[in-house]
Amino acid sequence: MSPTWLDQLERNLEERLDAFLRSNPDQDRLLQEQHLQDRQRTLSSRRDQMQLQAKELRRQLLTLAEQVQAWGERTKKARNAGAEDLALRAANHVNSLMNQGRDLWNELDDLGRSFRDLDQQISDLNQKTSQRQGARSLDEDWALFEAHQELEELRRKQGFS
């Protein structure tokens, strides 16, 4: 299947952008910095969402624990009163709540692992950003040094010591 005009246009625009960025390294650097900043915002937003999700899971677990305790007491009360059928149904309900709790606990555990992975990504990105900023300031300092050297050379040639 031959490329559509849209595919050709997209490829042409990408080639032009690549050529522009090769001939304008400062713009390429700015674009890369913008990409890193966007990535940091996305990861931070995702981190905030995960924290909210973890908070909700913990709330649900606490609610389930209260329900397990209450239904456990009801089970004992029914057994003590000789209502074995009701006690059995209550005990089954406790087991169901416990299973829900295990599922929530596993979900929270998975979320914790994802959160640690995300924190590592954020840390790596922050390190990469700080390295880029350090490299950029060195490049800028070098460019200023060279400009200053050229200015001094021009002054000497013109007789302005």
N, CA and C atoms as an extended XYZ file, in Angstrom:
483
Properties=species:S:1:pos:R:3:atomname:S:1:resname:S:1:resid:I:1 pbc="F F F"
N         0.840       -1.169        0.000 N   MET     1
C         0.000        0.000        0.000 CA  MET     1
C         0.891        1.239        0.000 C   MET     1
N         0.612        2.153       -0.893 N   SER     2
C         1.445        3.356       -0.999 CA  SER     2
C         1.047        4.369        0.079 C   SER     2
N         2.019        5.198        0.468 N   PRO     3
C         1.730        6.183        1.508 CA  PRO     3
C         0.695        7.201        1.025 C   PRO     3
N        -0.148        7.603        1.927 N   THR     4
C        -1.158        8.603        1.610 CA  THR     4
C        -0.522        9.982        1.624 C   THR     4
N        -1.260       10.944        1.129 N   TRP     5
C        -0.740       12.314        1.116 CA  TRP     5
C        -0.506       12.808        2.539 C   TRP     5
N        -1.302       12.321        3.474 N   LEU     6
C        -1.129       12.717        4.866 CA  LEU     6
C         0.172       12.142        5.436 C   LEU     6
N         0.469       10.890        5.100 N   ASP     7
C         1.734       10.283        5.526 CA  ASP     7
C         2.921       11.031        4.937 C   ASP     7
N         2.808       11.389        3.666 N   GLN     8
C         3.891       12.130        3.001 CA  GLN     8
C         4.073       13.502        3.634 C   GLN     8
N         2.954       14.165        3.935 N   LEU     9
C         3.018       15.474        4.571 CA  LEU     9
C         3.673       15.366        5.945 C   LEU     9
N         3.269       14.368        6.713 N   GLU    10
C         3.838       14.171        8.039 CA  GLU    10
C         5.342       13.903        7.958 C   GLU    10
N         5.756       13.047        7.022 N   ARG    11
C         7.175       12.744        6.855 CA  ARG    11
C         7.942       14.002        6.427 C   ARG    11
N         7.363       14.775        5.517 N   ASN    12
C         7.996       16.010        5.052 CA  ASN    12
C         8.165       16.993        6.211 C   ASN    12
N         7.121       17.139        7.025 N   LEU    13
C         7.203       18.060        8.164 CA  LEU    13
C         8.241       17.585        9.185 C   LEU    13
N         8.297       16.287        9.422 N   GLU    14
C         9.293       15.753       10.349 CA  GLU    14
C        10.707       16.003        9.833 C   GLU    14
N        10.915       15.815        8.530 N   GLU    15
C        12.238       16.060        7.938 CA  GLU    15
C        12.617       17.531        8.070 C   GLU    15
N        11.657       18.408        7.827 N   ARG    16
C        11.937       19.843        7.958 CA  ARG    16
C        12.253       20.216        9.396 C   ARG    16
N        11.498       19.648       10.331 N   LEU    17
C        11.750       19.928       11.741 CA  LEU    17
C        13.138       19.419       12.131 C   LEU    17
N        13.474       18.211       11.712 N   ASP    18
C        14.802       17.660       12.014 CA  ASP    18
C        15.904       18.546       11.437 C   ASP    18
N        15.725       18.999       10.210 N   ALA    19
C        16.728       19.873        9.581 CA  ALA    19
C        16.834       21.194       10.337 C   ALA    19
N        15.686       21.742       10.723 N   PHE    20
C        15.678       22.996       11.482 CA  PHE    20
C        16.413       22.826       12.812 C   PHE    20
N        16.112       21.737       13.506 N   LEU    21
C        16.740       21.508       14.811 CA  LEU    21
C        18.243       21.250       14.677 C   LEU    21
N        18.664       20.582       13.594 N   ARG    22
C        20.101       20.370       13.388 CA  ARG    22
C        20.812       21.703       13.141 C   ARG    22
N        20.148       22.609       12.439 N   SER    23
C        20.793       23.892       12.146 CA  SER    23
C        20.587       24.912       13.271 C   SER    23
N        19.732       24.605       14.228 N   ASN    24
C        19.483       25.508       15.359 CA  ASN    24
C        19.556       24.710       16.666 C   ASN    24
N        20.760       24.404       17.111 N   PRO    25
C        20.902       23.555       18.302 CA  PRO    25
C        20.268       24.162       19.554 C   PRO    25
N        20.226       25.494       19.630 N   ASP    26
C        19.586       26.109       20.794 CA  ASP    26
C        18.097       25.779       20.832 C   ASP    26
N        17.456       25.795       19.674 N   GLN    27
C        16.036       25.448       19.617 CA  GLN    27
C        15.830       23.968       19.952 C   GLN    27
N        16.758       23.151       19.489 N   ASP    28
C        16.687       21.725       19.809 CA  ASP    28
C        16.803       21.529       21.316 C   ASP    28
N        17.720       22.239       21.930 N   ARG    29
C        17.897       22.159       23.380 CA  ARG    29
C        16.630       22.613       24.094 C   ARG    29
N        16.046       23.723       23.644 N   LEU    30
C        14.804       24.214       24.253 CA  LEU    30
C        13.664       23.210       24.101 C   LEU    30
N        13.595       22.589       22.937 N   LEU    31
C        12.556       21.583       22.698 CA  LEU    31
C        12.758       20.382       23.623 C   LEU    31
N        13.992       19.967       23.793 N   GLN    32
C        14.278       18.839       24.687 CA  GLN    32
C        13.961       19.200       26.134 C   GLN    32
N        14.292       20.421       26.525 N   GLU    33
C        13.978       20.860       27.888 CA  GLU    33
C        12.464       20.895       28.100 C   GLU    33
N        11.744       21.381       27.096 N   GLN    34
C        10.287       21.425       27.193 CA  GLN    34
C         9.722       20.009       27.323 C   GLN    34
N        10.305       19.094       26.559 N   HIS    35
C         9.864       17.697       26.641 CA  HIS    35
C        10.103       17.148       28.052 C   HIS    35
N        11.268       17.434       28.621 N   LEU    36
C        11.568       16.967       29.979 CA  LEU    36
C        10.607       17.588       30.998 C   LEU    36
N        10.309       18.871       30.843 N   GLN    37
C         9.381       19.531       31.763 CA  GLN    37
C         7.981       18.933       31.638 C   GLN    37
N         7.550       18.683       30.407 N   ASP    38
C         6.237       18.066       30.201 CA  ASP    38
C         6.197       16.682       30.833 C   ASP    38
N         7.274       15.931       30.668 N   ARG    39
C         7.343       14.581       31.242 CA  ARG    39
C         7.295       14.654       32.768 C   ARG    39
N         8.006       15.628       33.348 N   GLN    40
C         7.990       15.797       34.800 CA  GLN    40
C         6.582       16.122       35.289 C   GLN    40
N         5.885       17.020       34.588 N   ARG    41
C         4.520       17.362       34.982 CA  ARG    41
C         3.602       16.148       34.893 C   ARG    41
N         3.751       15.376       33.828 N   THR    42
C         2.920       14.186       33.645 CA  THR    42
C         3.172       13.178       34.765 C   THR    42
N         4.450       12.942       35.072 N   LEU    43
C         4.783       11.985       36.132 CA  LEU    43
C         4.314       12.487       37.499 C   LEU    43
N         4.461       13.772       37.755 N   SER    44
C         4.016       14.325       39.037 CA  SER    44
C         2.505       14.233       39.176 C   SER    44
N         1.804       14.483       38.092 N   SER    45
C         0.348       14.370       38.113 CA  SER    45
C        -0.068       12.922       38.372 C   SER    45
N         0.610       12.012       37.708 N   ARG    46
C         0.324       10.592       37.904 CA  ARG    46
C         0.623       10.179       39.347 C   ARG    46
N         1.685       10.720       39.898 N   ARG    47
C         2.056       10.431       41.292 CA  ARG    47
C         0.963       10.917       42.235 C   ARG    47
N         0.466       12.118       42.003 N   ASP    48
C        -0.613       12.664       42.828 CA  ASP    48
C        -1.868       11.791       42.742 C   ASP    48
N        -2.193       11.331       41.529 N   GLN    49
C        -3.353       10.460       41.357 CA  GLN    49
C        -3.162        9.145       42.112 C   GLN    49
N        -1.958        8.612       42.063 N   MET    50
C        -1.680        7.358       42.759 CA  MET    50
C        -1.802        7.541       44.274 C   MET    50
N        -1.365        8.678       44.777 N   GLN    51
C        -1.484        8.942       46.209 CA  GLN    51
C        -2.953        9.006       46.618 C   GLN    51
N        -3.762        9.649       45.792 N   LEU    52
C        -5.198        9.703       46.087 CA  LEU    52
C        -5.818        8.307       46.046 C   LEU    52
N        -5.412        7.519       45.075 N   GLN    53
C        -5.927        6.162       44.954 CA  GLN    53
C        -5.519        5.334       46.174 C   GLN    53
N        -4.283        5.480       46.623 N   ALA    54
C        -3.808        4.742       47.801 CA  ALA    54
C        -4.590        5.176       49.041 C   ALA    54
N        -4.845        6.454       49.151 N   LYS    55
C        -5.616        6.961       50.290 CA  LYS    55
C        -7.017        6.351       50.295 C   LYS    55
N        -7.627        6.266       49.120 N   GLU    56
C        -8.961        5.675       49.012 CA  GLU    56
C        -8.930        4.186       49.347 C   GLU    56
N        -7.921        3.479       48.886 N   LEU    57
C        -7.802        2.052       49.203 CA  LEU    57
C        -7.630        1.839       50.702 C   LEU    57
N        -6.821        2.672       51.338 N   ARG    58
C        -6.639        2.553       52.788 CA  ARG    58
C        -7.954        2.823       53.518 C   ARG    58
N        -8.716        3.793       53.051 N   ARG    59
C       -10.015        4.092       53.656 CA  ARG    59
C       -10.948        2.889       53.521 C   ARG    59
N       -10.958        2.281       52.326 N   GLN    60
C       -11.801        1.109       52.105 CA  GLN    60
C       -11.376       -0.058       53.005 C   GLN    60
N       -10.072       -0.228       53.162 N   LEU    61
C        -9.582       -1.297       54.034 CA  LEU    61
C       -10.018       -1.081       55.486 C   LEU    61
N        -9.940        0.163       55.951 N   LEU    62
C       -10.375        0.453       57.316 CA  LEU    62
C       -11.876        0.191       57.483 C   LEU    62
N       -12.652        0.568       56.484 N   THR    63
C       -14.092        0.311       56.528 CA  THR    63
C       -14.371       -1.188       56.566 C   THR    63
N       -13.653       -1.932       55.729 N   LEU    64
C       -13.819       -3.389       55.722 CA  LEU    64
C       -13.430       -4.001       57.065 C   LEU    64
N       -12.368       -3.507       57.661 N   ALA    65
C       -11.927       -4.035       58.959 CA  ALA    65
C       -13.013       -3.818       60.007 C   ALA    65
N       -13.626       -2.641       59.971 N   GLU    66
C       -14.723       -2.375       60.910 CA  GLU    66
C       -15.891       -3.330       60.669 C   GLU    66
N       -16.203       -3.576       59.401 N   GLN    67
C       -17.304       -4.487       59.075 CA  GLN    67
C       -16.982       -5.923       59.505 C   GLN    67
N       -15.734       -6.341       59.283 N   VAL    68
C       -15.323       -7.692       59.693 CA  VAL    68
C       -15.485       -7.838       61.203 C   VAL    68
N       -15.048       -6.831       61.926 N   GLN    69
C       -15.154       -6.879       63.386 CA  GLN    69
C       -16.627       -6.944       63.816 C   GLN    69
N       -17.454       -6.090       63.215 N   ALA    70
C       -18.875       -6.067       63.582 CA  ALA    70
C       -19.558       -7.400       63.253 C   ALA    70
N       -19.303       -7.939       62.074 N   TRP    71
C       -19.932       -9.203       61.686 CA  TRP    71
C       -19.349      -10.373       62.466 C   TRP    71
N       -18.120      -10.282       62.890 N   GLY    72
C       -17.541      -11.304       63.751 CA  GLY    72
C       -18.269      -11.361       65.094 C   GLY    72
N       -18.543      -10.183       65.630 N   GLU    73
C       -19.291      -10.114       66.891 CA  GLU    73
C       -20.721      -10.641       66.698 C   GLU    73
N       -21.338      -10.320       65.578 N   ARG    74
C       -22.688      -10.818       65.292 CA  ARG    74
C       -22.684      -12.344       65.168 C   ARG    74
N       -21.618      -12.876       64.564 N   THR    75
C       -21.496      -14.334       64.429 CA  THR    75
C       -21.474      -14.982       65.813 C   THR    75
N       -20.644      -14.428       66.716 N   LYS    76
C       -20.557      -14.961       68.081 CA  LYS    76
C       -21.897      -14.857       68.800 C   LYS    76
N       -22.544      -13.715       68.607 N   LYS    77
C       -23.834      -13.494       69.276 CA  LYS    77
C       -24.862      -14.521       68.793 C   LYS    77
N       -24.879      -14.792       67.493 N   ALA    78
C       -25.827      -15.771       66.942 CA  ALA    78
C       -25.493      -17.173       67.453 C   ALA    78
N       -24.206      -17.514       67.524 N   ARG    79
C       -23.812      -18.836       68.033 CA  ARG    79
C       -24.202      -18.998       69.505 C   ARG    79
N       -23.954      -17.947       70.282 N   ASN    80
C       -24.284      -17.986       71.709 CA  ASN    80
C       -25.787      -18.129       71.928 C   ASN    80
N       -26.571      -17.612       70.986 N   ALA    81
C       -28.029      -17.704       71.106 CA  ALA    81
C       -28.561      -18.997       70.510 C   ALA    81
N       -27.666      -19.801       69.903 N   GLY    82
C       -28.087      -21.075       69.336 CA  GLY    82
C       -28.643      -20.966       67.927 C   GLY    82
N       -28.479      -19.809       67.290 N   ALA    83
C       -28.969      -19.621       65.915 CA  ALA    83
C       -27.838      -19.990       64.954 C   ALA    83
N       -27.603      -21.312       64.828 N   GLU    84
C       -26.466      -21.802       64.041 CA  GLU    84
C       -26.574      -21.421       62.566 C   GLU    84
N       -27.767      -21.456       61.995 N   ASP    85
C       -27.942      -21.104       60.580 CA  ASP    85
C       -27.557      -19.642       60.345 C   ASP    85
N       -28.030      -18.767       61.238 N   LEU    86
C       -27.695      -17.341       61.128 CA  LEU    86
C       -26.204      -17.117       61.374 C   LEU    86
N       -25.657      -17.851       62.342 N   ALA    87
C       -24.226      -17.735       62.637 CA  ALA    87
C       -23.389      -18.170       61.436 C   ALA    87
N       -23.823      -19.245       60.753 N   LEU    88
C       -23.100      -19.732       59.577 CA  LEU    88
C       -23.147      -18.701       58.448 C   LEU    88
N       -24.326      -18.137       58.238 N   ARG    89
C       -24.452      -17.098       57.193 CA  ARG    89
C       -23.585      -15.886       57.532 C   ARG    89
N       -23.557      -15.489       58.792 N   ALA    90
C       -22.732      -14.350       59.223 CA  ALA    90
C       -21.246      -14.675       59.050 C   ALA    90
N       -20.851      -15.895       59.375 N   ALA    91
C       -19.454      -16.303       59.216 CA  ALA    91
C       -19.057      -16.305       57.742 C   ALA    91
N       -19.968      -16.757       56.881 N   ASN    92
C       -19.700      -16.707       55.434 CA  ASN    92
C       -19.533      -15.264       54.956 C   ASN    92
N       -20.345      -14.389       55.533 N   HIS    93
C       -20.229      -12.970       55.175 CA  HIS    93
C       -18.874      -12.414       55.633 C   HIS    93
N       -18.430      -12.812       56.811 N   VAL    94
C       -17.113      -12.392       57.314 CA  VAL    94
C       -16.028      -12.876       56.358 C   VAL    94
N       -16.127      -14.128       55.919 N   ASN    95
C       -15.136      -14.659       54.968 CA  ASN    95
C       -15.151      -13.882       53.661 C   ASN    95
N       -16.331      -13.519       53.195 N   SER    96
C       -16.443      -12.724       51.970 CA  SER    96
C       -15.772      -11.357       52.148 C   SER    96
N       -16.029      -10.746       53.312 N   LEU    97
C       -15.392       -9.446       53.599 CA  LEU    97
C       -13.874       -9.588       53.687 C   LEU    97
N       -13.412      -10.680       54.275 N   MET    98
C       -11.967      -10.924       54.377 CA  MET    98
C       -11.345      -11.077       52.987 C   MET    98
N       -12.042      -11.770       52.099 N   ASN    99
C       -11.548      -11.913       50.724 CA  ASN    99
C       -11.479      -10.559       50.025 C   ASN    99
N       -12.500       -9.743       50.233 N   GLN   100
C       -12.468       -8.386       49.666 CA  GLN   100
C       -11.276       -7.617       50.216 C   GLN   100
N       -11.026       -7.785       51.516 N   GLY   101
C        -9.890       -7.108       52.136 CA  GLY   101
C        -8.559       -7.563       51.548 C   GLY   101
N        -8.432       -8.874       51.319 N   ARG   102
C        -7.200       -9.389       50.699 CA  ARG   102
C        -7.017       -8.810       49.295 C   ARG   102
N        -8.120       -8.735       48.553 N   ASP   103
C        -8.044       -8.164       47.208 CA  ASP   103
C        -7.619       -6.696       47.256 C   ASP   103
N        -8.203       -5.947       48.183 N   LEU   104
C        -7.821       -4.536       48.329 CA  LEU   104
C        -6.369       -4.409       48.781 C   LEU   104
N        -5.952       -5.282       49.683 N   TRP   105
C        -4.573       -5.243       50.161 CA  TRP   105
C        -3.601       -5.525       49.014 C   TRP   105
N        -3.931       -6.511       48.176 N   ASN   106
C        -3.081       -6.815       47.016 CA  ASN   106
C        -3.055       -5.635       46.047 C   ASN   106
N        -4.190       -4.995       45.854 N   GLU   107
C        -4.246       -3.821       44.976 CA  GLU   107
C        -3.385       -2.690       45.537 C   GLU   107
N        -3.456       -2.499       46.843 N   LEU   108
C        -2.634       -1.470       47.485 CA  LEU   108
C        -1.150       -1.808       47.372 C   LEU   108
N        -0.824       -3.082       47.522 N   ASP   109
C         0.559       -3.528       47.385 CA  ASP   109
C         1.069       -3.281       45.957 C   ASP   109
N         0.251       -3.627       44.962 N   ASP   110
C         0.615       -3.375       43.558 CA  ASP   110
C         0.795       -1.882       43.310 C   ASP   110
N        -0.100       -1.096       43.884 N   LEU   111
C        -0.006        0.351       43.743 CA  LEU   111
C         1.284        0.871       44.373 C   LEU   111
N         1.655        0.288       45.507 N   GLY   112
C         2.906        0.687       46.159 CA  GLY   112
C         4.116        0.407       45.283 C   GLY   112
N         4.122       -0.754       44.629 N   ARG   113
C         5.236       -1.073       43.710 CA  ARG   113
C         5.254       -0.100       42.538 C   ARG   113
N         4.085        0.182       41.981 N   SER   114
C         4.008        1.141       40.871 CA  SER   114
C         4.465        2.520       41.322 C   SER   114
N         4.110        2.874       42.544 N   PHE   115
C         4.499        4.170       43.089 CA  PHE   115
C         6.013        4.264       43.227 C   PHE   115
N         6.639        3.189       43.715 N   ARG   116
C         8.107        3.183       43.830 CA  ARG   116
C         8.763        3.292       42.456 C   ARG   116
N         8.210        2.586       41.468 N   ASP   117
C         8.739        2.680       40.104 CA  ASP   117
C         8.604        4.106       39.573 C   ASP   117
N         7.452        4.703       39.817 N   LEU   118
C         7.211        6.070       39.362 CA  LEU   118
C         8.157        7.046       40.053 C   LEU   118
N         8.358        6.862       41.357 N   ASP   119
C         9.309        7.712       42.081 CA  ASP   119
C        10.713        7.592       41.495 C   ASP   119
N        11.086        6.371       41.101 N   GLN   120
C        12.401        6.165       40.493 CA  GLN   120
C        12.485        6.897       39.151 C   GLN   120
N        11.413        6.835       38.368 N   GLN   121
C        11.383        7.552       37.090 CA  GLN   121
C        11.520        9.058       37.312 C   GLN   121
N        10.813        9.570       38.314 N   ILE   122
C        10.883       11.005       38.616 CA  ILE   122
C        12.296       11.374       39.059 C   ILE   122
N        12.886       10.534       39.897 N   SER   123
C        14.251       10.780       40.365 CA  SER   123
C        15.239       10.777       39.194 C   SER   123
N        15.105        9.786       38.316 N   ASP   124
C        15.977        9.714       37.140 CA  ASP   124
C        15.809       10.945       36.256 C   ASP   124
N        14.571       11.364       36.083 N   LEU   125
C        14.294       12.527       35.243 CA  LEU   125
C        14.859       13.795       35.875 C   LEU   125
N        14.727       13.920       37.198 N   ASN   126
C        15.296       15.085       37.883 CA  ASN   126
C        16.814       15.106       37.749 C   ASN   126
N        17.419       13.928       37.853 N   GLN   127
C        18.873       13.840       37.704 CA  GLN   127
C        19.279       14.221       36.283 C   GLN   127
N        18.526       13.719       35.305 N   LYS   128
C        18.817       14.038       33.906 CA  LYS   128
C        18.661       15.533       33.656 C   LYS   128
N        17.620       16.133       34.241 N   THR   129
C        17.385       17.566       34.076 CA  THR   129
C        18.515       18.372       34.684 C   THR   129
N        18.956       17.974       35.879 N   SER   130
C        20.034       18.727       36.521 CA  SER   130
C        21.342       18.566       35.750 C   SER   130
N        21.567       17.380       35.173 N   GLN   131
C        22.767       17.174       34.354 CA  GLN   131
C        22.711       18.051       33.106 C   GLN   131
N        21.529       18.128       32.500 N   ARG   132
C        21.385       18.956       31.293 CA  ARG   132
C        21.604       20.421       31.628 C   ARG   132
N        21.078       20.854       32.771 N   GLN   133
C        21.255       22.247       33.149 CA  GLN   133
C        22.720       22.544       33.420 C   GLN   133
N        23.413       21.589       34.034 N   GLY   134
C        24.842       21.774       34.276 CA  GLY   134
C        25.612       21.861       32.976 C   GLY   134
N        25.273       20.995       32.023 N   ALA   135
C        25.947       21.014       30.724 CA  ALA   135
C        25.624       22.293       29.974 C   ALA   135
N        24.401       22.726       30.076 N   ARG   136
C        23.994       23.941       29.374 CA  ARG   136
C        24.747       25.140       29.917 C   ARG   136
N        24.876       25.259       31.219 N   SER   137
C        25.550       26.424       31.769 CA  SER   137
C        27.038       26.396       31.405 C   SER   137
N        27.627       25.215       31.304 N   LEU   138
C        29.014       25.116       30.870 CA  LEU   138
C        29.134       25.597       29.419 C   LEU   138
N        28.224       25.154       28.563 N   ASP   139
C        28.235       25.599       27.172 CA  ASP   139
C        28.046       27.107       27.089 C   ASP   139
N        27.122       27.614       27.871 N   GLU   140
C        26.883       29.057       27.858 CA  GLU   140
C        28.099       29.811       28.380 C   GLU   140
N        28.692       29.295       29.451 N   ASP   141
C        29.894       29.932       29.980 CA  ASP   141
C        31.025       29.913       28.957 C   ASP   141
N        31.159       28.814       28.247 N   TRP   142
C        32.200       28.723       27.233 CA  TRP   142
C        31.947       29.714       26.102 C   TRP   142
N        30.687       29.829       25.669 N   ALA   143
C        30.347       30.782       24.602 CA  ALA   143
C        30.642       32.212       25.055 C   ALA   143
N        30.328       32.526       26.307 N   LEU   144
C        30.645       33.857       26.835 CA  LEU   144
C        32.151       34.082       26.894 C   LEU   144
N        32.893       33.064       27.286 N   PHE   145
C        34.346       33.150       27.328 CA  PHE   145
C        34.912       33.439       25.940 C   PHE   145
N        34.439       32.678       24.941 N   GLU   146
C        34.923       32.885       23.578 CA  GLU   146
C        34.555       34.265       23.062 C   GLU   146
N        33.340       34.726       23.348 N   ALA   147
C        32.918       36.060       22.908 CA  ALA   147
C        33.792       37.121       23.563 C   ALA   147
N        34.084       36.942       24.836 N   HIS   148
C        34.948       37.888       25.543 CA  HIS   148
C        36.355       37.898       24.934 C   HIS   148
N        36.882       36.724       24.597 N   GLN   149
C        38.199       36.633       23.979 CA  GLN   149
C        38.219       37.343       22.629 C   GLN   149
N        37.177       37.132       21.843 N   GLU   150
C        37.102       37.791       20.531 CA  GLU   150
C        36.997       39.299       20.688 C   GLU   150
N        36.219       39.754       21.673 N   LEU   151
C        36.090       41.187       21.926 CA  LEU   151
C        37.433       41.791       22.320 C   LEU   151
N        38.178       41.102       23.175 N   GLU   152
C        39.508       41.583       23.570 CA  GLU   152
C        40.450       41.636       22.363 C   GLU   152
N        40.364       40.638       21.508 N   GLU   153
C        41.207       40.614       20.308 CA  GLU   153
C        40.862       41.792       19.395 C   GLU   153
N        39.585       42.065       19.219 N   LEU   154
C        39.162       43.218       18.399 CA  LEU   154
C        39.644       44.529       19.015 C   LEU   154
N        39.563       44.642       20.315 N   ARG   155
C        40.020       45.868       20.981 CA  ARG   155
C        41.515       46.071       20.757 C   ARG   155
N        42.283       45.004       20.870 N   ARG   156
C        43.729       45.114       20.635 CA  ARG   156
C        44.019       45.533       19.209 C   ARG   156
N        43.294       44.928       18.257 N   LYS   157
C        43.524       45.264       16.856 CA  LYS   157
C        43.139       46.700       16.562 C   LYS   157
N        42.127       47.219       17.235 N   GLN   158
C        41.664       48.581       17.008 CA  GLN   158
C        42.465       49.606       17.828 C   GLN   158
N        43.270       49.140       18.741 N   GLY   159
C        44.086       50.036       19.546 CA  GLY   159
C        43.381       50.476       20.823 C   GLY   159
N        42.307       49.831       21.194 N   PHE   160
C        41.612       50.152       22.451 CA  PHE   160
C        42.079       49.188       23.533 C   PHE   160
N        43.106       49.463       24.212 N   SER   161
C        43.593       48.545       25.235 CA  SER   161
C        42.734       48.684       26.413 C   SER   161
